[in-house]
Each structure stands twice: as structure tokens, then as C-alpha cells.
């Protein structure tokens, strides 16, 4: 069984999706806005979240920021605008389909995302490839500004390590970690570790 949460601000849409799912799916929660979505996802820990892109109280990107890790996300929208597609993919969505998709194709897309695959229509996949080809070049440029040790510190801090944990991992002092971290933030033109984590996540750096 694939445990699914459906996030859409229209009850009829949620009901239609739920009614069209085959027997190997279990809907463990539903939500109509960002606040509900975050709460339901954190309580139910679904395998896959089917996530409408535009929601009351924010958008899919806000849900992804608050719920990264654990569940896999498949974006569902009436929009096929490149900025919508790229925005959710940068924050961890595994796929993006539009609402003109058939029930069978949607079920197949959810299964693929659950299995760890990425799911996009050919046109939307083109947006993603174009965006990340450019992003990769830019990221290489930015990483070239950092020394090898600064990159080590950056990756660990981006994963959520404390300065003490980084120091223990790299066998250096906390003061040395603080010095490297200051250099990283300066070179990448970031203000704090939260911005660094977002910067690294958006570029697929782990």
C-alpha cells in the first residue's frame, strides 16, 4: 500500500482524486491550505504527498520548506509555468504533473515517485533540465571560491550539524569552524546558516 496525503484547496478535486485511486493506495490525510498540510504531513508521515502548487496561506514551496525529508512529493497544478515547476523541484519535489492528467496516469506517476523516480511530462522536463544545467554551472563557480576545508564545513552545517559536531567530525576546534563558516558566508554572500542550508538544498548539495 502507498500511504498518500492529498493537498488541494478544492474539496471536489480531493474527492475526485481519492475516488479515482486504485486499491493499492491508502489516503491517510487531506489538507486544504499550507498550515493544514504541514500539520497532516508531520502527523501521518505519508509515503507520498500529492501537492497542489498554489494554496491559501502560501504555496507548495512553503510546505516543502517546512516538511523536507521523509515523504516524497509530487506537485499537481493547473499551471505549467516554468517558474512554478522549477520552484518546487528546487525544494525537493520528485515530479510535477498538470491537472489534465488521467486518473490512471496520476496513479502511475504517484507509484513512480514512491519508487524514487522523477516524473515530468516532456515539456516540463525540458524546463527542469534547462534550469539545472544553468544552476550547475553557477554552483561550480560559487564552490570554486571555497577552499576544500570550507566546503567540508559548509556541507556539514547545511545538513544541520552544530559547530561542536562539525569540530568533532573534522577534528578541529570550534573556533576554527567558526572562522571557516564566516568565510563561507562571506564568499557566498549569505547572512546565516539558514540561508546556507537553503542555498545548498537548492543546488542539490548534501
N, C-alpha and C positions, 0 to 999 in steps of 0.2 A: 504493500500500500504506500502511495505517496501522500504524505501529510501536507495539505495545502492551506494557505491563508489567502483570501481574495480581498484585495483593497481597491475599492472603486466607490465614488461618491453617489452613484446611482443604484438604488436598491434593485431596480429591474434588471440592470446589467449583471449585478452579482447573482441574482436569481437565475438569469439565463445561462451564465457560465456554470453555476452549480448544477443546473438541470441537464446540461449537455455533457457532463463529465462521465466517463465510463466507470466501471466498478472497481478499478484499481486505484481510485483516488478517495481520500478522506478529507473533507473540508473541516479543519479544526478551528477555524476562526474567520471572521469577516470584519472589515473596518471601512468607514466612510470618509475619514479625514486623517491627517498626519498624526494627531495625538492618539486617536484610537488605534491606528496602525502600529505605532511604536509599542503601545501597551500590549496589544494582542500578540505581536511577534515575540516580545520578551517573555510572555507567559506561556505561549504554546510551543515555541521553538520548532516551527514547521520545517519540512524538508525544502519546500519551495514557496516563495511569496509571489503571487501574481499581482503586479503593482501598477495601478493607473499612474500616468505621469503627472497629470495636473489634478491637485487635490485641494479642498478647503484647508486653510491653515498652513499652506506651504505647497510643496510638490514632492515628487518621488525622491528627488535628491536629498531632501531633508530627512526622509525616512531612512535612506541608505546611510547617511552620515551617522544617524543615531543607532542603527542596527547592523552595522557591518560585522561580519564574522558569523559563522554558524549556518544560517539559512542561505539558500541560493535565491536570486531574484530574477524574475522575468518581467520586463516592462511591457505594459499593454496600453495603447493610446490610439486616439483618432488621428493624432499628429504624426507625420513622417518627416518633420523638420529636422535638419541635421543637428541643430543645436540641442534639441531635446534628446536625440539618440546619443550623441557624444557625451552630454551632461550626465546621463545615468550610467553609461558604460565606464566613464572615468571613475565613478564612485563604486563600481563593483557589480553592476547588473550583468548577468550572463547572457542576456539576449533582449531583443526588442521586437515586438510584433504589433501590427495595427489591428484595429477592431473590426476590420472587414474579413478577418481570418475565419475559416470554418471551425466548427466545434471539434472535428476530428484533427485538423491541423493544429489547433491550440493544444489539445491533449498530447499530441506527439511532441510539440515544442516544449511543454512542461516536462515530459519524460526525458527529453534530451538535456534540458538544463539540470534536472535532478541527477542525471548520469555524469554531469560535469562538462558537457559540451556547450558551445556557444551557438545561439540561434538567431539568425537575421535573414530577412529577405535579401536577395542580391543587391537591390538598390541601397538598402540601409547598411549592408555590409561594406559597400563602397565608401560611405561616409566615415565609418569606423576606421577602415584601412587608411584613408587619406589623412584623417586626424592624427592617428597614432604613428604614421610614418613621419609626419612633421614633428610630433611630440618627441619621438625617439631621438631625432637629430638635435632637438633643443636640449633634451635631457643630457645627452652625451656632452654637449657644450658646457652645461652647468656643472656636471660632475667632474669635468676636466679641471675646474677651478679648485677642487678639493684635493688635499693630499690623501694618500692611502689610509692613514690613521683617521683623518677627519671623516672619510667615507664610512669607516667602521663605526665610529661614534654616531654618525648620522643615522645609519641603518638601525642600530640598537635603540636609539632614542625614538625614532619613528615607530618602532614596534611597541613602545610604551615602557621601556626599561627606565628605572630611576638612575640618577647619576651614580649612586653607590653600586647598583647592579652592573652598570656599564664598566665601572672601575674594576670590579671583581672579575668580570668577563675578559677584560683586556689586560689585566694585571698592571694597572696604572693607578695613580692616586685620583681621588675625586677632584682635586684642584686641576689636574691635567685634563680630565674630562670636561670640566667647566671651560677651560681655555679653548679646547678643540670645539666645543659647542658654540662658543661665542664667534669663533672664526667661521664655522659653518653657516650660522645665521647671517653673518655679515656678508659672506661671499654669495649666498643665495638670495640675499635681500629679503629675509624673513624676520618676523618680530619675536616669535616664541615657538616653543616645541609643538604647540597645537597646529600652528601654520606649517611647521616642518612635517608633521605627520600627514597633513592633508596634501602637501606638496609631494611627498613620497608615494602616498596612496594613488594619487592621480597619475603617477608615472610608472606604476607597477613595480616600485622598488620595495623589496621586503628584506 
